[in-house]
């Protein structure tokens, strides 16, 4: 027994000396709560011009917000235009975000609110101080859009360039069923899942109305995708590479 304890002590001492002699800076530990808080504070709510909550979005710079393309469609088109779009969707059996001409959307006004603008978090009565931006860039095939705003002091997130890995932990932020600024956690189920002629990140994160356009993040809080579609147990996200391509 004494021999085993001595061996254990020697092993601990070895690990301590090895760590002390290893070159390089120690890895800085950031509490998970701070990472998730930053992502939440970088999130916005997308509204129609009447103030109804539609989607989420993520601030990626002091003047830019990324969201889903189908969110800006609902945000800028009139009820008459949306009815016409629904008819096209029924006739062609394709996702609606592939059916809108870019000239219809670019430079159109979008209403949004920042986390600090929230007056009430009641899902039946979400109140915000409205802000306005314009549709800046769009990618209908990958369901991504960028909104340009006035310079904001709101926190913003970094966009990850490295590809995700299978089973990598991720989390999403959005407004599911009106429950504003909610974070949901899961793992990457499939790195690239082909649907509707495009490739999507597939994660076991449930998606409900209000999640669309919100960010998907890695463990360090880097933006890795934009929520596009899903169901209560799975979600599909446009990868960050499409955001980067859109901004070039």
Helices and strands as residue ranges (DSSP letters): H 2-21, H 32-41, E 43-47, E 53-61, E 64-67, H 69-76, H 79-92, G 96-98, H 102-105, E 109-114, G 115-117, E 118-120, E 127-128, E 131-139, E 144-148, E 169-174, G 176-178, E 182-195, E 198-203, E 215-217, E 223-231, E 234-239, H 240-247
